[in-house]
Amino acid sequence: MSDFLSGLRKEAVDTPESGIVAVVNYGRKNPELIPLWVGEGDLPTPPFIHEAATRQRRG
């Protein structure tokens, strides 16, 4: 058991994983996926995406 889990109550450790946790755990095993599902991306956002996301809409 990891150090993190050893500090949790048994009821918390025994709780079944949710669907989203199952997806995240599956994705973490695939090195070809960029982990964007829970905000854990390890790559910086490309400038053109940042600029488009922050650009004021003209209107």
N, C-alpha and C positions, 0 to 999 in steps of 0.2 A: 504494500500500500504506500502511495506517495506521502511525503511529509504533509502536504496540504490536506489530504483526505484523513490522515490520522488525527487531525485536530477537530474533525466534524463529528457531530452526534451520529450514532448508528442509524437513526431514522433518516437522516439526510443522505448518508452514504447509500442506504438501501433503496432510496427513491428511484423509480425507473427513469431512464433518460427520456427527455422530450423529443419530439420529432426534429426540432431545430438543432438540438444537441447531436442527434444522430447524423444529420446532414453535415454539421461542422466537423464532427469526428471523421466522417467519411472523406470529406474534402481535404482535411489535414494530411491524409495518407496519400494523396495524389499530388506529386510534385509538379504536374503540368497545370494545376489550377492556381490562379492568383487569389489569395484569401481575402475576398472583399465582403464576405457574408456577414461578418460581425464587426466591421470596422478595424480589422487587424492587418490591413495592407502593409507590407514592408517595403513598398516602392513609393517614391514620391509621386504626387500627382503631376502629370505632364503639364507644362505651362499653358498649352492651348486649352486644356480642359478647365484648369483653374480660371483662366481669363473668361471663358464662356460661362462658367458657373457664377462668376462675380459681376459680370457685365450688367449694367442697368438696362432694362428693357425700354426701348424708345416707343413712344406711343400713341 
